[in-house]
Amino acid sequence: MHVTTRDGVQLYAKRWGSGRPVILIHGWPLSADTWDDVALPIATAGFEVIAYDRRGFGRSEQPWTGYDYDTFADDLADVIAATNATQATLVGFSMGGGEVARYFQRHKGAHVAQAALIGSVVPYLLRTDDNPDGVAASVFETMQAQITKDRAAFYATFFKDFYGVGVISRPVSPEVIAWSQQLAMQAGLKATLDCITAFSQTDFRPDLTAINVPTLVIHGTGDAIVPIEPTARAVAAALPNAQVHEYDDAPHGLLASHKTQVTSDLLAFLQTHA
């Protein structure tokens, strides 16, 4: 199906199964298809899975503007409205965690019963004086420069770090990396660059105070893309009642490298509300 946003952008979305809705929000620079291995068992377990491509990515339209989290949260609200989702669980992976946090702040968490943040950039990824464990701005500037020069070459290296592939550690197949590169190249260049600015510079710390539903946090301690200290551990400190699962030595690309464990933990969380 397609969802038309309030500013007229067409978003591609898929709905699997039936039951209480679970809305899956993908990471940068990929698409909703990266959720499939997790989405299938969730739908089979009796939930309706709704996964959509963020504007500028996958099969959604590529407008020139709108690559900021206020707009992304509005897009999420439009997906919720178009699918008549109520008592939903929002699940954000990587930069998708930002939509979850901003939706609670901007839309008061309407129609949402649970939230989950997996390898998420929330609450603040950028290193600043009051966020010393964050990532230096120069890292993101270098990413943008390399993507502008030759993004295909950039992704060849990036996804090895994304999935924690090393000389000994190979948690995913070469084919998964090749597939990820293909998905990344489907995104618009403008969207790809602008989203680096959005997920690196947006401060979600004020948004955390608006999250008032049961929350699940999953993050790998070996995440080289989104370090755990300024993100998942900061969320755990801000939301002391959150369920936090740290996966020892796990990389950023948990949806592929640890899909069985992620699926099990997410299903257990969903079933506590059911």
Secondary structure, 3 states (H helix, E strand, C coil): CEEECCCCCEEEEEEECCCEEEEEECCCCCCHHHHHHHHHHHHHCCEEEEEECCCCCCCCCCCCCCCCHHHHHHHHHHHHHHCCCCCEEEEEECCHHHHHHHHHHHHCCCCEEEEEEECCCCCCCECECCECCCECHHHHHHHHHHHHHHHHHHHHHHHHHHCCCCCCCCCCCHHHHHHHHHHHHHCCHHHHHHHHHHHHHCCCHHHHCCCCCCEEEEEECCCCCCCCCCCHHHHHHHCCCCEEEEECCCCCCHHHHCHHHHHHHHHHHHHHHC
